[in-house]
């Protein structure tokens, strides 16, 4: 069977065989974990999580979590 005649499923199977043979099962799994492309659309999901944040509200949350945050809103003397 030529390489061009193989289906995507066959290519995937041959790839798993090669990885397993050369890296062992544990090495194959570690390799696959590193090279996983992921799924979904991060940009769309992030927009749903963040909605439309108000800049002043974000700044207040940042200031509330910083030490000496009271000094950030006052002008320097």
N, CA, C and O atoms as CSV, one atom per row, in Angstrom:
chain,resi,resn,atom,element,x,y,z
A,1,UNK,N,N,0.858,-1.170,0.000
A,1,UNK,CA,C,0.000,0.000,0.000
A,1,UNK,C,C,0.906,1.236,0.000
A,1,UNK,O,O,1.773,1.358,0.865
A,2,UNK,N,N,0.718,2.149,-0.953
A,2,UNK,CA,C,1.504,3.377,-1.018
A,2,UNK,C,C,1.053,4.375,0.032
A,2,UNK,O,O,-0.076,4.309,0.519
A,3,UNK,N,N,1.936,5.299,0.377
A,3,UNK,CA,C,1.607,6.290,1.401
A,3,UNK,C,C,0.453,7.187,0.983
A,3,UNK,O,O,-0.333,7.617,1.828
A,4,UNK,N,N,0.340,7.474,-0.301
A,4,UNK,CA,C,-0.736,8.352,-0.761
A,4,UNK,C,C,-2.091,7.662,-0.708
A,4,UNK,O,O,-3.119,8.334,-0.630
A,5,UNK,N,N,-2.113,6.334,-0.751
A,5,UNK,CA,C,-3.369,5.602,-0.747
A,5,UNK,C,C,-3.917,5.393,0.662
A,5,UNK,O,O,-5.052,4.944,0.822
A,6,UNK,N,N,-3.129,5.710,1.675
A,6,UNK,CA,C,-3.575,5.475,3.054
A,6,UNK,C,C,-4.614,6.513,3.461
A,6,UNK,O,O,-4.530,7.679,3.076
A,7,UNK,N,N,-5.592,6.073,4.244
A,7,UNK,CA,C,-6.584,6.997,4.794
A,7,UNK,C,C,-5.968,7.705,6.004
A,7,UNK,O,O,-4.917,7.299,6.499
A,8,UNK,N,N,-6.623,8.752,6.470
A,8,UNK,CA,C,-6.136,9.455,7.663
A,8,UNK,C,C,-6.108,8.531,8.878
A,8,UNK,O,O,-5.208,8.628,9.712
A,9,UNK,N,N,-7.088,7.638,8.979
A,9,UNK,CA,C,-7.115,6.686,10.092
A,9,UNK,C,C,-5.920,5.736,10.021
A,9,UNK,O,O,-5.329,5.400,11.047
A,10,UNK,N,N,-5.567,5.307,8.814
A,10,UNK,CA,C,-4.423,4.417,8.655
A,10,UNK,C,C,-3.115,5.145,8.979
A,10,UNK,O,O,-2.226,4.578,9.615
A,11,UNK,N,N,-3.004,6.375,8.550
A,11,UNK,CA,C,-1.808,7.166,8.857
A,11,UNK,C,C,-1.673,7.339,10.365
A,11,UNK,O,O,-0.584,7.209,10.924
A,12,UNK,N,N,-2.796,7.635,11.014
A,12,UNK,CA,C,-2.777,7.806,12.477
A,12,UNK,C,C,-2.333,6.519,13.161
A,12,UNK,O,O,-1.520,6.544,14.085
A,13,UNK,N,N,-2.876,5.392,12.696
A,13,UNK,CA,C,-2.515,4.097,13.284
A,13,UNK,C,C,-1.027,3.816,13.098
A,13,UNK,O,O,-0.360,3.395,14.043
A,14,UNK,N,N,-0.494,4.041,11.894
A,14,UNK,CA,C,0.936,3.825,11.634
A,14,UNK,C,C,1.783,4.757,12.501
A,14,UNK,O,O,2.841,4.361,12.990
A,15,UNK,N,N,1.321,5.987,12.689
A,15,UNK,CA,C,2.040,6.934,13.535
A,15,UNK,C,C,2.110,6.464,14.975
A,15,UNK,O,O,3.162,6.543,15.608
A,16,UNK,N,N,0.977,5.969,15.501
A,16,UNK,CA,C,0.967,5.429,16.863
A,16,UNK,C,C,1.908,4.241,16.985
A,16,UNK,O,O,2.623,4.100,17.977
A,17,UNK,N,N,1.901,3.387,15.965
A,17,UNK,CA,C,2.796,2.230,15.983
A,17,UNK,C,C,4.255,2.672,16.027
A,17,UNK,O,O,5.048,2.132,16.798
A,18,UNK,N,N,4.608,3.655,15.199
A,18,UNK,CA,C,5.996,4.131,15.148
A,18,UNK,C,C,6.398,4.782,16.468
A,18,UNK,O,O,7.489,4.533,16.982
A,19,UNK,N,N,5.523,5.610,17.008
A,19,UNK,CA,C,5.823,6.254,18.287
A,19,UNK,C,C,6.000,5.230,19.391
A,19,UNK,O,O,6.945,5.305,20.175
A,20,UNK,N,N,5.089,4.278,19.447
A,20,UNK,CA,C,5.149,3.253,20.487
A,20,UNK,C,C,6.417,2.419,20.352
A,20,UNK,O,O,7.063,2.091,21.347
A,21,UNK,N,N,6.768,2.080,19.121
A,21,UNK,CA,C,7.949,1.257,18.883
A,21,UNK,C,C,9.231,1.989,19.274
A,21,UNK,O,O,10.132,1.389,19.860
A,22,UNK,N,N,9.317,3.263,18.958
A,22,UNK,CA,C,10.562,4.003,19.186
A,22,UNK,C,C,10.634,4.690,20.558
A,22,UNK,O,O,11.723,4.905,21.091
A,23,UNK,N,N,9.495,5.025,21.113
A,23,UNK,CA,C,9.494,5.751,22.386
A,23,UNK,C,C,8.974,4.911,23.550
A,23,UNK,O,O,9.168,5.282,24.708
A,24,UNK,N,N,8.327,3.805,23.268
A,24,UNK,CA,C,7.646,3.043,24.303
A,24,UNK,C,C,6.290,3.692,24.577
A,24,UNK,O,O,6.030,4.816,24.147
A,25,UNK,N,N,5.444,2.983,25.286
A,25,UNK,CA,C,4.091,3.480,25.521
A,25,UNK,C,C,4.098,4.780,26.322
A,25,UNK,O,O,3.386,5.724,25.979
A,26,UNK,N,N,4.895,4.832,27.382
A,26,UNK,CA,C,4.936,6.037,28.220
A,26,UNK,C,C,5.473,7.221,27.431
A,26,UNK,O,O,4.920,8.318,27.503
A,27,UNK,N,N,6.545,7.008,26.680
A,27,UNK,CA,C,7.100,8.078,25.858
A,27,UNK,C,C,6.118,8.551,24.803
A,27,UNK,O,O,6.028,9.747,24.525
A,28,UNK,N,N,5.382,7.618,24.215
A,28,UNK,CA,C,4.376,7.977,23.222
A,28,UNK,C,C,3.307,8.868,23.844
A,28,UNK,O,O,2.931,9.888,23.265
A,29,UNK,N,N,2.823,8.488,25.007
A,29,UNK,CA,C,1.786,9.274,25.671
A,29,UNK,C,C,2.310,10.663,26.010
A,29,UNK,O,O,1.607,11.653,25.808
A,30,UNK,N,N,3.536,10.751,26.524
A,30,UNK,CA,C,4.121,12.055,26.855
A,30,UNK,C,C,4.263,12.921,25.613
A,30,UNK,O,O,3.992,14.121,25.658
A,31,UNK,N,N,4.689,12.318,24.496
A,31,UNK,CA,C,4.812,13.053,23.249
A,31,UNK,C,C,3.455,13.575,22.794
A,31,UNK,O,O,3.331,14.738,22.408
A,32,UNK,N,N,2.452,12.731,22.838
A,32,UNK,CA,C,1.116,13.135,22.402
A,32,UNK,C,C,0.543,14.237,23.288
A,32,UNK,O,O,-0.165,15.116,22.796
A,33,UNK,N,N,0.836,14.204,24.576
A,33,UNK,CA,C,0.367,15.257,25.477
A,33,UNK,C,C,0.995,16.593,25.109
A,33,UNK,O,O,0.339,17.631,25.202
A,34,UNK,N,N,2.250,16.581,24.695
A,34,UNK,CA,C,2.939,17.820,24.329
A,34,UNK,C,C,2.454,18.375,23.002
A,34,UNK,O,O,2.420,19.591,22.812
A,35,UNK,N,N,2.082,17.507,22.092
A,35,UNK,CA,C,1.776,17.962,20.742
A,35,UNK,C,C,0.284,18.091,20.459
A,35,UNK,O,O,-0.106,18.343,19.319
A,36,UNK,N,N,-0.546,17.925,21.471
A,36,UNK,CA,C,-1.979,18.025,21.267
A,36,UNK,C,C,-2.350,19.445,20.843
A,36,UNK,O,O,-1.896,20.418,21.444
A,37,UNK,N,N,-3.158,19.553,19.827
A,37,UNK,CA,C,-3.533,20.859,19.293
A,37,UNK,C,C,-4.601,21.555,20.127
A,37,UNK,O,O,-4.748,22.775,20.051
A,38,UNK,N,N,-5.324,20.815,20.897
A,38,UNK,CA,C,-6.399,21.422,21.675
A,38,UNK,C,C,-7.680,21.478,20.875
A,38,UNK,O,O,-7.768,20.914,19.784
A,39,UNK,N,N,-8.678,22.162,21.421
A,39,UNK,CA,C,-9.953,22.237,20.738
A,39,UNK,C,C,-10.658,23.501,21.189
A,39,UNK,O,O,-10.253,24.132,22.166
A,40,UNK,N,N,-11.678,23.859,20.500
A,40,UNK,CA,C,-12.453,25.042,20.847
A,40,UNK,C,C,-11.832,26.311,20.291
A,40,UNK,O,O,-10.825,26.279,19.584
A,41,UNK,N,N,-12.459,27.425,20.630
A,41,UNK,CA,C,-12.001,28.728,20.175
A,41,UNK,C,C,-11.769,29.581,21.415
A,41,UNK,O,O,-12.712,30.110,22.004
A,42,UNK,N,N,-10.504,29.709,21.804
A,42,UNK,CA,C,-10.159,30.411,23.041
A,42,UNK,C,C,-10.673,31.852,23.019
A,42,UNK,O,O,-11.173,32.344,24.030
A,43,UNK,N,N,-10.552,32.532,21.874
A,43,UNK,CA,C,-10.956,33.936,21.795
A,43,UNK,C,C,-12.440,34.091,22.081
A,43,UNK,O,O,-12.833,34.965,22.853
A,44,UNK,N,N,-13.269,33.254,21.468
A,44,UNK,CA,C,-14.714,33.333,21.716
A,44,UNK,C,C,-15.036,32.996,23.171
A,44,UNK,O,O,-15.847,33.672,23.803
A,45,UNK,N,N,-14.400,31.955,23.698
A,45,UNK,CA,C,-14.661,31.561,25.078
A,45,UNK,C,C,-14.215,32.640,26.057
A,45,UNK,O,O,-14.913,32.909,27.034
A,46,UNK,N,N,-13.059,33.263,25.810
A,46,UNK,CA,C,-12.563,34.333,26.676
A,46,UNK,C,C,-13.546,35.498,26.689
A,46,UNK,O,O,-13.822,36.069,27.744
A,47,UNK,N,N,-14.076,35.851,25.517
A,47,UNK,CA,C,-15.049,36.938,25.444
A,47,UNK,C,C,-16.298,36.611,26.258
A,47,UNK,O,O,-16.898,37.503,26.856
A,48,UNK,N,N,-16.693,35.339,26.285
A,48,UNK,CA,C,-17.852,34.943,27.094
A,48,UNK,C,C,-17.540,35.050,28.576
A,48,UNK,O,O,-18.389,35.490,29.351
A,49,UNK,N,N,-16.322,34.652,28.994
A,49,UNK,CA,C,-15.950,34.713,30.408
A,49,UNK,C,C,-15.840,36.148,30.878
A,49,UNK,O,O,-16.316,36.493,31.960
A,50,UNK,N,N,-15.214,36.984,30.065
A,50,UNK,CA,C,-14.930,38.349,30.482
A,50,UNK,C,C,-16.088,39.296,30.220
A,50,UNK,O,O,-16.170,40.369,30.818
A,51,UNK,N,N,-16.978,38.899,29.330
A,51,UNK,CA,C,-18.066,39.761,28.880
A,51,UNK,C,C,-17.460,41.064,28.371
A,51,UNK,O,O,-16.576,41.031,27.516
A,52,UNK,N,N,-17.911,42.200,28.872
A,52,UNK,CA,C,-17.366,43.489,28.438
A,52,UNK,C,C,-16.921,44.230,29.693
A,52,UNK,O,O,-17.664,45.060,30.217
A,53,UNK,N,N,-15.709,43.938,30.185
A,53,UNK,CA,C,-15.284,44.508,31.470
A,53,UNK,C,C,-15.116,46.025,31.408
A,53,UNK,O,O,-14.642,46.573,30.413
A,54,UNK,N,N,-15.507,46.681,32.477
A,54,UNK,CA,C,-15.345,48.123,32.617
A,54,UNK,C,C,-13.904,48.392,33.067
A,54,UNK,O,O,-13.434,47.780,34.026
A,55,UNK,N,N,-13.209,49.290,32.392
A,55,UNK,CA,C,-11.802,49.550,32.684
A,55,UNK,C,C,-11.604,50.012,34.126
A,55,UNK,O,O,-10.647,49.587,34.775
A,56,UNK,N,N,-12.478,50.865,34.640
A,56,UNK,CA,C,-12.354,51.332,36.025
A,56,UNK,C,C,-12.524,50.182,37.015
A,56,UNK,O,O,-11.839,50.124,38.036
A,57,UNK,N,N,-13.441,49.272,36.705
A,57,UNK,CA,C,-13.674,48.118,37.577
A,57,UNK,C,C,-12.440,47.205,37.596
A,57,UNK,O,O,-12.047,46.710,38.653
A,58,UNK,N,N,-11.842,46.988,36.438
A,58,UNK,CA,C,-10.632,46.170,36.357
A,58,UNK,C,C,-9.505,46.831,37.148
A,58,UNK,O,O,-8.794,46.156,37.892
A,59,UNK,N,N,-9.337,48.137,36.993
A,59,UNK,CA,C,-8.284,48.866,37.703
A,59,UNK,C,C,-8.487,48.768,39.219
A,59,UNK,O,O,-7.521,48.594,39.962
A,60,UNK,N,N,-9.735,48.878,39.678
A,60,UNK,CA,C,-10.021,48.781,41.117
A,60,UNK,C,C,-9.672,47.389,41.649
A,60,UNK,O,O,-9.132,47.262,42.747
A,61,UNK,N,N,-9.982,46.341,40.866
A,61,UNK,CA,C,-9.658,44.981,41.297
A,61,UNK,C,C,-8.150,44.779,41.380
A,61,UNK,O,O,-7.661,44.121,42.299
A,62,UNK,N,N,-7.416,45.338,40.431
A,62,UNK,CA,C,-5.961,45.229,40.465
A,62,UNK,C,C,-5.410,45.957,41.679
A,62,UNK,O,O,-4.578,45.415,42.406
A,63,UNK,N,N,-5.869,47.177,41.900
A,63,UNK,CA,C,-5.386,47.978,43.022
A,63,UNK,C,C,-5.707,47.325,44.358
A,63,UNK,O,O,-4.914,47.410,45.295
A,64,UNK,N,N,-6.844,46.686,44.454
A,64,UNK,CA,C,-7.245,46.036,45.705
A,64,UNK,C,C,-6.322,44.874,46.056
A,64,UNK,O,O,-6.215,44.503,47.225
A,65,UNK,N,N,-5.660,44.301,45.068
A,65,UNK,CA,C,-4.800,43.147,45.305
A,65,UNK,C,C,-3.318,43.513,45.398
A,65,UNK,O,O,-2.478,42.625,45.546
A,66,UNK,N,N,-2.987,44.778,45.316
A,66,UNK,CA,C,-1.591,45.202,45.419
A,66,UNK,C,C,-1.297,45.747,46.807
A,66,UNK,O,O,-2.160,46.379,47.417
A,67,UNK,N,N,-0.084,45.510,47.318
A,67,UNK,CA,C,0.270,46.116,48.606
A,67,UNK,C,C,0.356,47.628,48.441
A,67,UNK,O,O,0.753,48.115,47.382
A,68,UNK,N,N,-0.013,48.370,49.475
A,68,UNK,CA,C,-0.018,49.835,49.442
A,68,UNK,C,C,-0.823,50.369,48.268
A,68,UNK,O,O,-0.425,51.341,47.625
A,69,UNK,N,N,-1.951,49.734,47.990
A,69,UNK,CA,C,-2.736,50.114,46.818
A,69,UNK,C,C,-3.319,51.518,46.936
A,69,UNK,O,O,-3.664,52.120,45.919
A,70,UNK,N,N,-3.437,52.054,48.145
A,70,UNK,CA,C,-3.952,53.400,48.301
A,70,UNK,C,C,-3.063,54.448,47.643
A,70,UNK,O,O,-3.544,55.502,47.227
A,71,UNK,N,N,-1.774,54.161,47.548
A,71,UNK,CA,C,-0.839,55.098,46.957
A,71,UNK,C,C,-0.972,55.211,45.447
A,71,UNK,O,O,-0.464,56.167,44.861
A,72,UNK,N,N,-1.641,54.264,44.804
A,72,UNK,CA,C,-1.715,54.255,43.345
A,72,UNK,C,C,-2.699,55.273,42.809
A,72,UNK,O,O,-2.526,55.761,41.692
A,73,UNK,N,N,-3.739,55.610,43.584
A,73,UNK,CA,C,-4.762,56.517,43.076
A,73,UNK,C,C,-4.468,57.956,43.405
A,73,UNK,O,O,-5.135,58.850,42.884
A,74,UNK,N,N,-3.497,58.211,44.249
A,74,UNK,CA,C,-3.170,59.565,44.638
A,74,UNK,C,C,-1.953,60.042,43.875
A,74,UNK,O,O,-1.034,59.265,43.614
A,75,UNK,N,N,-1.940,61.310,43.518
A,75,UNK,CA,C,-0.783,61.870,42.822
A,75,UNK,C,C,0.426,61.900,43.731
A,75,UNK,O,O,0.291,61.969,44.953
A,76,UNK,N,N,1.628,61.848,43.130
A,76,UNK,CA,C,2.838,61.864,43.951
A,76,UNK,C,C,3.132,63.276,44.438
A,76,UNK,O,O,2.893,64.240,43.710
A,77,UNK,N,N,3.646,63.415,45.655
A,77,UNK,CA,C,3.912,64.709,46.239
A,77,UNK,C,C,5.370,65.045,46.142
A,77,UNK,O,O,5.789,66.113,46.588
